[in-house]
Amino acid sequence: MRRRSSSKTGYAEWGFGSREPLPAENGIDEQRLRLIGLGERSFQKSYFPELKKRLVELERFRALLDRASDLIFLVDGEDGRIEDANVSALARLGRTQAGLRRMRLSDFSELDMATCLAGEAPADRRLETVFTTAAGERFPVEVSASSMLVAGERQCVLVARDITERKAAEDKLHLSLREKETLLKEIHHRVKNNLQVVSSLLHLQMNELRECAGMEALRESAARISTMALVHEQIYRSPNLASINLGDYLEKLLVRLVRGFAGQCSVAHEVRVPALGLDVEKAVPLGLIVNEAVTNALKHGMAGREAGRIDIFAEETAEGAVIEVRDDGPGFPPGIDLPSGRTLGIQLITGLARQLDGNVTFVNTPGATVRLGFPLEKA
């Protein structure tokens, strides 16, 4: 017997069965029958198009995942077990779908599952880890992890990208950079040595001369060369080859000039400069300007005195930086037109200030002050 009925849910219900008499106490009771049957349930025709559409969408989605070059995993949020993986993941790891589903992510990666799967990490968090293939090969990956709730259960979608080639390129770039840094350090070291040789030759030449104006010119030239050599020495010893610490440089420069002063005056000094970085193009002319200002202070501000003072102050401004070299001597001679002075020192200071796109002023405060303002390149 076959019977059809319709349910309120839109299903068609079919029943198949037969009737047979039930046994009584004294034989067969023909009035009491038992229905023995089998039922089935099927969709009505109106539901098949929607079902077919959903199946096609799932097949397209699966095909899309399997054609992706990235390694894609669906991970159980409770125990970290792999629930699914695309073809690229299976191929790169050298595993089958069935084999991978018996594994946890921690079985072949160094990923911190507590952070990735507990839902504490923000969506699409990116991190780097290492995967291990079935053959034992380890390779670096960049992982994007997103956690979500599916039917009330926590799951995690991991998208991993093999970055072996990128890491190799980065390593090659870092090696090349280290080689260039080493070469650049060596160049600065050799330039510094060559300048020191020139300075030493000038000092040897001075030993051959008697005290005269020519000897003083050689001494000043040797000091200028040593000032330039100090820039290259600072860069050679600095971890940053692009710039030097201005405060350290001016401190060493002032100490060296005061120590080489041949007069009888005891010179106290102070350098107060903020943490400013200066590249070679600015450090060399700036050092020469300070060298000329300090040399002038030693020659004229300390002459005939038992004790004196020379200070270097600097501050960063909205326009750049201002550096002052001050002494407590008698100051500049009255009536002298310093900016247009004909002495070599004044000509060097004004010319080098123009090279820095800066300006220089000479002030009696009392004592002599050389003030230099110049722009700084903002990082």
Helices and strands as residue ranges (DSSP letters): E 2-6, E 11-24, E 27-43, G 45-47, H 48-67, E 71-76, E 82-85, H 87-93, H 97-100, G 105-107, H 113-117, E 125-132, E 138-150, E 153-162, H 164-207, H 213-237, E 244-245, H 246-259, E 266-272, E 277-278, H 280-296, I 297-301, E 307-316, E 321-327, H 344-355, E 359-364, E 368-374
